[in-house]
Amino acid sequence: NMVMSFRVSDLQMLLGFVGRSKSGLKHELVTRALQLVQFDCSPEVFKKIKELYETRYNKKGSDVAQAPPQHRAEALPLHSSYDRGSAVPRTLPTTNIDYPALYGKYLNGLGRLPPKVAKPEVRLVKLPFYTTLDELLKPTELVPQNNEKLQESPCIFALTPRQVELIRNSRELQPGVKSVQVVLRICYTDTSSPQEDQYPPNIAVKVNHSYCSVPGYYPSNKPGVEPKRPCRPINLTHLMYLSAATNRITVTWGNYGKSYSVGLYLVRQMTSAELLQRLKTIGIKHPELCKALVKEKLRLDPDSEIATTGVRVSLICPLVKMRLSVPCRAETCAHLQCFDAVFYLQMNEKKPTWMCPVCDKPAPYDQLIIDGLLSKILTECEDADEIEYLVDGSWCPIRAEKERSCSPQCPILVLGSSDVNGLLPTPNGNGDSGKAPADVVDLTLDSSSSEEDEEEDEEEDDDDEGPQPKRRCSYEKGLVSAC
C-alpha cells in the first residue's frame, strides 16, 4: 500500500536507493518498485520505504483529507503509440484507475500486468574461466543521481543458505581465494550484442565497510601508447557476510556521458588444467576429418595457374618455440598450423586475449579443436621438427639440415695411387711395404709456389747421395681439397 501511494519523485528516490533505473512512466516505476518489494526486499529497503511514506503523509496536524486513499492514483501518461490517431500523448482518467485491479491482488498479481513490449536486456559475454551458478542481480544500468561527475550507486542483497554452503564447501584455488565466488561484472549498456567487461572511469567498489581491489593498468612498453586496463570480473567474496545478513555494495564511477550496467553473479572459477581436460574430452577432431581438410586445402583450383603440391607444417609451437604436445587451433582459422593448447590456456588464464598466435585472429575457447591427425603424427615422427602434407592427404617428414652439415665445407677430390714420380714406397704400420702411398696434391697452392718447391726439391736431390721422398701435405691419405 505504501509503494502504490508513492508519487513519481518518491518512486525515483526508492529505485535510486537500490541502484535501479529511475527512467520511465509512472506505471513502469510502480511495477519496478513492486517487484523490488516482492523479490529483493531487505530491512534496509523496507526502512527506506517507511521513511519515504512517513515523510510525505505522516505529518502532525495535517488534514486527513490530504492523505491519499488506498486505491487512488494520479493520471498516468501513456506513450503516443497507444493513440495511433493522434501524436499527442493521452492520459487515463483518474476515476477509472484502480491499482489493486490493475496490478492484481497487491503483490501476488504481478502476472496480470497490462501487456507491454519487452525491452531487450543487456547481456554479457560468457567467460571460459567462469561457470555461472546463479544470477544475483541482472545487468542494471548505473543511473546518475545528480550532475556531479563522481556518482555512487548502491546495491543491497543477501545470499541464500544454499549459496553460502556452496561458497564454504568450495575448494581453494590459492590461500584465501575460493573457487565459488560472488563476482561483479560491469559493461556498456548496449543490448545489440553480448558485451565484454568494461570498467567506467574512476571506478571504486565498496563491499559493506571495505573497499575491494580492482585490477590496475598494464604498463605499456611502447612510447606514446596509453597503458591498458584488464577489465575482469571483480571478486567480492572475501568481503561479504556469509550469513543471513544483507550485503551492501556501492559502486563509485565517473559520469562522462557513457552508460554502464552492473551485474552480480555466483560463479565457479575454472583453471587452465580443467579447461584443457574438457577440451580433450569434447574438442578432439578425428584424424580422418583433419585429413579431408588437408585435401580440401590442397585441392587444385581450375582458375589458378599455380598448382600447390604440398604445404609445410611445423611441429614447433609458435608460442614457446617447443615441440607441440597438444596441437590445437580454432575452427575459424584458415591455416593448418597448430599451437600448443597447454601454453595457450595458461597464457589466457593470466592475461585473457584469446587471439590466435599464428594469424592474430580471435580464437575463443568454444572454437578450439585438437587436431587428431597432427597428434598422431607427433607420436610417429619424433626425429623431425617439420612435416609436409601432400595432395592425397599423406605426409612426409622434413629432416633438418644437420645431416648435411656433417660433411666438410670444401669438396674432396679422391685421386688414385701413383708412383710415376719415382716416389719410394713408405712402409705402413702393418709392415706392408709393397704398396706405394697415394699421391696427395694440394690444389690450393698457386703455380709459382709449386714451381719453387719443385726447384728446391731438385737441388736437394743433387746434393744428397740418395733420392729423398717428396714432402706431403697434412691432409688425409687419398683426399684432396677442391677449393
Secondary structure, DSSP 8 states (H G I E B T S, - for coil): -TGGG--HHHHHHHHHHTT----S-HHHHHHHHHHHHHHS--HHHHHHHHHHHHHHH--TT--GGGS--TT-----B--GGG-TT-SS--B--GGG--HHHHHSSGGGGGGG-----------B---TTEEEEEEEEEEEE---SSS-SEEEEEEEE---HHHHHHHHHS-EEETTEESEEEEEEEEE---SS-B-----TT-EEEETTEEE-----B--SSTT---B-----EE-GGGS--SSS-EEEEEEEE-SS--EEEEEEEEEE--HHHHHHHHHHH-EE-HHHHHHHHHHHT---TT-SS---EEEEESB-TTTSSB-SSEEEETT------EEHHHHHHHHHHS---B-TTT-SB--GGGEEEEHHHHHHHHH--S-SEEEEETTS-EEE---TTTGGGS-SS-EE---B--TT-------TTS--SS--B----TTS-HHHHHHHHHHHHHHHHHSSS-------SS-TT-EE--
